[in-house]
C-alpha cells in the first residue's frame, strides 16, 4: 500500500520552534496561527451547531442558501430540540471542554489530564462558570463516564469501565473535539511527547485506540501547523503514520501495565481509508467529503469521520490557492 513507505522514517527528528527571541517574525507568525486555531475553532463550532446531527438533505432543506452569519444580521438557527437549548451565536461543549484544558494549564502551568478530568466533572454539573454557560451538548460516552462519583480520582479506570460496558465498540469523537489547544501547548515538546500527552488527555474519557490515535494525529497536526512544519499533503500523511506507529507501541505498553484489560489492535486499513482521501482539481467538481459518508445513519459521531473531515479540509486548504472551493464545499 502507498502508506507503507512512510513507516521506515516514521520518527525522523522534527524541528522545534526557535529559542532565539530575536526571530521576531517567526514567533509573531506562530502567535497569529495559535490565536487563529483557538478563535477559529470556536467560530467553526458555532457555525457547526447550525447543522450538527443533521443529514445532508436535512441541512439543505433547513438552510437552502448555505450561508451562515454570526454578526448582524445573524442567521437564525433551525428550531429543534437540540438547537433550541443554545443561546444565539453560541458554541457547544466542544469549545467549553477545550477551554477547560486552557484554564487548567493557566492555573497549574503544566499539562495535567487529571486536573482536566476534575474540571470536566465540575463542568457537567455547573457548566463554564467563568462565562456563565450551562453544560449543554454533552455526549453520551463522556456523560456516562462522568456519572461516577469518584471519577475525578481515577478517571482512566472509569473511562475504561464504560468502554468495556459498550463491548469495546464505542469510539465517538468526544476527546478529539477538545484537543486542539494541546497542539499549541505542546510547542516546546518533542513529537513523541506530544503523542503521549494527547493519549493521556483522551484516556480520561475515551480509551478506545481509535480515539487515542485520532487525538495524537489531531494534536500533532495542530502543533505542526502552528510551527509551519506542514507545507504539503505528504507532511499530513507522515504525521498520520507517525501517530499510528506510536499508538501501536502505546497499546503494547497498556497490555503490559494492565494484563487483565482488552486493548484491540488498530485497523490500519480503516484508519488510512478515512485519512487518505484524495483531493481532486476543482474542475472535476468532486466532493472530497463524499467518501466519508459523514451523515451515515448511526455513525455521525464516529471519531474517524470527524478526523477524516478535518484532514480532508486541511488537504483542500493546502492544495487550493484561494477560498473559492472551500466555500463551494460548505454549500455541498
C-alpha positions as CSV (number, residue, x, y, z in Angstrom):
1,X,0.0,0.0,0.0
2,X,1.0,3.6,-0.6
3,X,1.4,4.5,3.1
4,X,3.9,1.7,3.8
5,X,6.8,3.8,2.5
6,X,6.4,6.2,5.5
7,X,6.9,3.6,8.2
8,X,10.7,3.4,7.8
9,X,11.1,7.2,8.5
10,X,8.2,7.5,11.0
11,X,10.3,9.0,13.7
12,X,12.7,11.4,11.9
13,X,13.7,14.2,14.2
14,X,11.2,17.0,14.0
15,X,12.0,20.7,14.2
16,X,11.2,22.8,17.2
17,X,10.3,26.5,17.4
18,X,13.4,28.7,17.6
19,X,14.5,29.5,21.1
20,X,16.1,32.8,19.9
21,X,13.6,35.6,20.8
22,X,15.2,37.8,18.2
23,X,13.5,35.7,15.5
24,X,10.6,38.0,15.8
25,X,8.8,37.5,12.5
26,X,8.7,33.7,13.0
27,X,7.4,34.0,16.6
28,X,4.8,36.5,15.6
29,X,3.6,34.2,12.9
30,X,3.3,31.4,15.4
31,X,1.4,33.6,17.7
32,X,-1.0,34.6,15.0
33,X,-1.6,30.9,14.0
34,X,-2.1,29.9,17.6
35,X,-4.8,32.6,18.0
36,X,-6.3,31.6,14.7
37,X,-6.5,28.0,16.0
38,X,-8.3,28.9,19.2
39,X,-10.7,31.6,17.8
40,X,-11.2,29.7,14.5
41,X,-12.2,26.6,16.3
42,X,-14.7,28.4,18.4
43,X,-16.2,30.1,15.3
44,X,-16.3,26.8,13.5
45,X,-18.0,25.2,16.4
46,X,-20.6,28.0,16.5
47,X,-21.2,27.6,12.7
48,X,-21.3,23.8,13.1
49,X,-24.1,24.0,15.6
50,X,-26.4,25.1,12.7
51,X,-26.3,21.6,11.1
52,X,-25.0,19.3,13.9
53,X,-26.6,15.9,13.8
54,X,-28.5,16.7,10.5
55,X,-28.3,14.7,7.4
56,X,-27.0,16.5,4.3
57,X,-30.6,16.6,2.9
58,X,-32.0,18.0,6.2
59,X,-29.3,20.6,6.3
60,X,-30.0,21.7,2.7
61,X,-33.7,22.0,3.5
62,X,-33.1,23.9,6.7
63,X,-30.6,26.3,5.1
64,X,-31.2,26.5,1.3
65,X,-28.7,29.3,0.8
66,X,-26.0,27.5,2.8
67,X,-24.8,30.9,4.2
68,X,-24.2,31.5,7.9
69,X,-23.5,34.7,9.7
70,X,-22.7,35.2,13.4
71,X,-22.8,39.0,13.0
72,X,-25.8,41.2,12.5
73,X,-28.0,40.1,10.8
74,X,-27.4,36.7,12.5
75,X,-28.5,33.7,10.5
76,X,-31.4,32.1,12.5
77,X,-30.9,28.5,13.5
78,X,-33.3,25.8,12.6
79,X,-35.5,25.2,15.6
80,X,-35.4,21.7,17.0
81,X,-34.9,20.2,20.5
82,X,-31.1,20.2,20.1
83,X,-30.5,23.7,18.8
84,X,-33.2,25.4,20.8
85,X,-31.2,24.9,24.0
86,X,-28.3,27.1,22.9
87,X,-28.3,30.9,23.0
88,X,-27.8,32.8,19.8
89,X,-24.3,32.7,18.3
90,X,-23.3,30.1,20.9
91,X,-20.6,27.4,20.6
92,X,-21.1,23.9,22.0
93,X,-19.5,21.7,24.6
94,X,-16.6,21.2,22.2
95,X,-15.2,24.6,22.8
96,X,-16.2,24.6,26.5
97,X,-14.1,21.4,27.0
98,X,-11.2,22.9,25.0
99,X,-11.3,25.9,27.3
100,X,-11.0,23.7,30.3
101,X,-7.7,22.5,29.0
102,X,-6.5,26.1,28.6
103,X,-7.8,27.2,32.0
104,X,-6.2,24.1,33.7
105,X,-2.8,25.0,32.0
106,X,-3.0,28.7,33.1
107,X,-3.8,27.7,36.6
108,X,-1.2,24.9,37.0
109,X,1.4,26.0,34.5
110,X,1.6,22.4,33.2
111,X,-0.5,19.9,31.3
112,X,-2.4,17.8,33.8
113,X,-5.1,15.4,32.5
114,X,-6.2,14.6,36.0
115,X,-6.9,18.2,36.7
116,X,-8.9,18.5,33.4
117,X,-10.8,15.4,34.4
118,X,-11.8,17.1,37.6
119,X,-12.8,20.2,35.7
120,X,-14.9,18.1,33.3
121,X,-16.7,16.6,36.3
122,X,-17.5,20.0,37.7
123,X,-18.5,21.3,34.2
124,X,-21.1,18.5,33.9
125,X,-22.8,19.9,37.0
126,X,-22.2,23.6,36.7
127,X,-21.1,24.5,33.2
128,X,-18.5,27.0,32.4
129,X,-18.8,29.3,35.4
130,X,-16.4,31.9,34.2
131,X,-18.6,32.6,31.1
132,X,-21.9,31.8,32.8
133,X,-22.6,28.9,30.4
134,X,-24.8,25.9,31.1
135,X,-23.4,22.4,30.5
136,X,-25.1,21.9,27.1
137,X,-24.4,19.2,24.4
138,X,-22.5,16.6,26.5
139,X,-22.0,13.4,24.5
140,X,-23.3,10.1,25.7
141,X,-19.9,8.5,26.4
142,X,-18.5,11.4,28.4
143,X,-21.8,11.7,30.2
144,X,-21.7,8.1,31.3
145,X,-18.0,8.4,32.4
146,X,-18.7,11.5,34.5
147,X,-21.6,9.9,36.3
148,X,-19.3,8.0,38.6
149,X,-19.0,9.8,42.0
150,X,-15.2,9.1,42.3
151,X,-14.5,9.8,38.6
152,X,-12.1,12.6,39.3
153,X,-9.9,10.3,41.5
154,X,-9.5,7.6,38.8
155,X,-10.7,8.9,35.5
156,X,-8.8,6.4,33.3
157,X,-10.3,3.4,35.2
158,X,-13.9,4.6,34.9
159,X,-13.4,5.6,31.3
160,X,-12.2,2.0,30.6
161,X,-15.2,0.6,32.5
162,X,-17.6,2.5,30.3
163,X,-15.8,1.4,27.2
164,X,-16.0,-2.2,28.5
165,X,-19.7,-1.9,29.1
166,X,-20.0,-0.9,25.4
167,X,-18.1,-4.1,24.4
168,X,-15.1,-2.1,23.2
169,X,-17.1,-0.8,20.2
170,X,-17.7,2.8,21.3
171,X,-15.3,5.3,19.6
172,X,-17.1,8.7,19.4
173,X,-15.3,12.0,18.8
174,X,-15.7,13.4,22.3
175,X,-12.0,13.5,23.1
176,X,-10.8,14.6,19.7
177,X,-13.1,17.6,19.7
178,X,-11.3,19.2,22.7
179,X,-7.7,18.5,21.9
180,X,-6.7,21.4,19.6
181,X,-5.3,23.6,22.4
182,X,-2.9,20.7,23.2
183,X,-1.3,21.3,19.8
184,X,-0.4,24.8,20.9
185,X,0.6,23.9,24.4
186,X,2.9,21.2,23.1
187,X,5.1,23.6,21.0
188,X,8.0,23.1,23.4
189,X,7.6,19.3,23.4
190,X,9.0,16.7,21.1
191,X,6.7,14.8,18.7
192,X,6.7,11.7,20.8
193,X,6.0,13.7,24.0
194,X,3.1,15.3,22.1
195,X,1.7,12.0,21.2
196,X,1.9,10.8,24.8
197,X,0.2,14.0,26.1
198,X,-2.6,13.6,23.6
199,X,-3.1,10.0,24.5
200,X,-3.3,10.8,28.2
201,X,-5.9,13.5,27.6
202,X,-8.0,11.2,25.6
203,X,-7.7,8.3,28.0
204,X,-9.6,10.2,30.8
205,X,-12.8,9.7,28.8
206,X,-12.1,7.8,25.6
207,X,-9.6,4.9,25.8
208,X,-10.5,3.3,22.5
209,X,-7.4,3.1,20.4
210,X,-9.2,4.8,17.5
211,X,-9.9,7.8,19.8
212,X,-6.3,7.7,21.1
213,X,-4.7,7.7,17.6
214,X,-7.1,10.4,16.4
215,X,-6.2,12.7,19.3
216,X,-2.5,12.0,18.6
217,X,-2.9,12.9,14.9
218,X,-5.1,16.0,15.5
219,X,-2.8,17.4,18.2
220,X,0.4,16.7,16.2
221,X,-1.1,18.4,13.1
222,X,-2.1,21.5,15.0
223,X,1.3,21.7,16.5
224,X,3.0,21.3,13.1
225,X,0.6,23.9,11.5
226,X,1.4,26.5,14.2
227,X,5.1,26.0,13.8
228,X,4.9,26.0,10.0
229,X,6.0,22.4,9.5
230,X,3.0,21.4,7.4
231,X,3.6,22.5,3.8
232,X,2.0,19.8,1.6
233,X,-0.1,16.7,1.9
234,X,3.0,14.5,2.3
235,X,3.5,16.1,5.7
236,X,0.0,15.2,6.7
237,X,0.5,11.6,5.6
238,X,3.7,11.4,7.5
239,X,2.1,12.7,10.7
240,X,-0.7,10.1,10.4
241,X,1.8,7.3,10.1
242,X,4.0,8.6,12.9
243,X,1.0,8.7,15.2
244,X,-0.1,5.2,14.1
245,X,3.4,3.7,14.9
246,X,3.5,5.5,18.3
247,X,-0.1,4.3,19.1
248,X,0.9,0.7,18.4
249,X,3.7,1.0,20.9
250,X,1.3,2.6,23.4
251,X,-1.1,-0.4,23.0
252,X,1.7,-2.8,23.8
253,X,2.6,-0.8,26.9
254,X,-1.0,-0.8,28.1
255,X,-1.3,-4.5,27.8
256,X,1.8,-4.9,30.0
257,X,0.6,-2.4,32.6
258,X,-2.9,-3.9,32.6
259,X,-2.8,-7.6,31.6
260,X,-6.4,-8.1,32.6
261,X,-7.7,-5.5,30.2
262,X,-8.5,-5.7,26.5
263,X,-6.8,-3.4,24.0
264,X,-7.6,-4.4,20.4
265,X,-5.1,-3.5,17.7
266,X,-5.7,-0.6,15.3
267,X,-7.2,-1.5,11.9
268,X,-4.7,0.4,9.8
269,X,-6.7,0.0,6.6
270,X,-9.7,1.6,8.2
271,X,-7.7,4.5,9.6
272,X,-6.0,5.2,6.3
273,X,-9.3,4.9,4.4
274,X,-10.6,7.8,6.4
275,X,-7.4,9.9,6.3
276,X,-6.1,9.4,2.8
277,X,-9.0,10.6,0.6
278,X,-7.7,12.4,-2.4
279,X,-8.5,16.0,-3.3
280,X,-9.2,16.4,-7.0
281,X,-8.9,19.6,-9.1
282,X,-11.8,21.9,-8.8
283,X,-12.9,21.4,-12.4
284,X,-13.8,17.8,-11.5
285,X,-16.4,19.1,-9.1
286,X,-15.9,16.1,-6.8
287,X,-16.8,16.3,-3.1
288,X,-13.7,15.2,-1.0
289,X,-16.0,14.6,1.9
290,X,-18.3,12.3,0.0
291,X,-16.4,9.0,0.6
292,X,-16.5,9.7,4.4
293,X,-20.3,9.5,4.4
294,X,-20.5,11.9,7.3
295,X,-24.2,11.6,7.8
296,X,-24.2,7.8,7.8
297,X,-27.0,6.5,10.0
298,X,-25.8,5.6,13.5
299,X,-22.2,6.8,12.8
300,X,-22.5,10.6,12.7
301,X,-20.2,11.0,15.8
302,X,-17.7,8.3,14.8
303,X,-14.2,9.6,15.6
304,X,-12.7,8.6,12.3
305,X,-15.3,10.5,10.4
306,X,-14.5,13.7,12.4
307,X,-10.8,13.1,11.9
308,X,-11.2,12.4,8.2
309,X,-13.3,15.5,7.6
310,X,-10.7,17.7,9.3
311,X,-7.9,16.2,7.3
312,X,-9.8,16.5,4.1
313,X,-10.4,20.2,4.7
314,X,-6.7,20.6,5.5
315,X,-5.7,18.9,2.3
316,X,-8.0,21.1,0.4
317,X,-6.6,24.2,2.0
318,X,-3.0,23.1,1.1
319,X,-3.9,22.3,-2.5
320,X,-6.1,25.3,-3.3
321,X,-4.7,28.8,-3.7
322,X,-7.9,30.7,-2.8
323,X,-11.0,30.2,-0.7
324,X,-13.5,29.6,-3.5
325,X,-13.5,25.8,-3.3
326,X,-13.7,25.9,0.5
327,X,-16.9,27.9,0.1
328,X,-18.2,25.5,-2.5
329,X,-17.5,22.6,-0.2
330,X,-19.6,24.3,2.6
331,X,-22.5,24.7,0.1
332,X,-22.5,21.0,-0.7
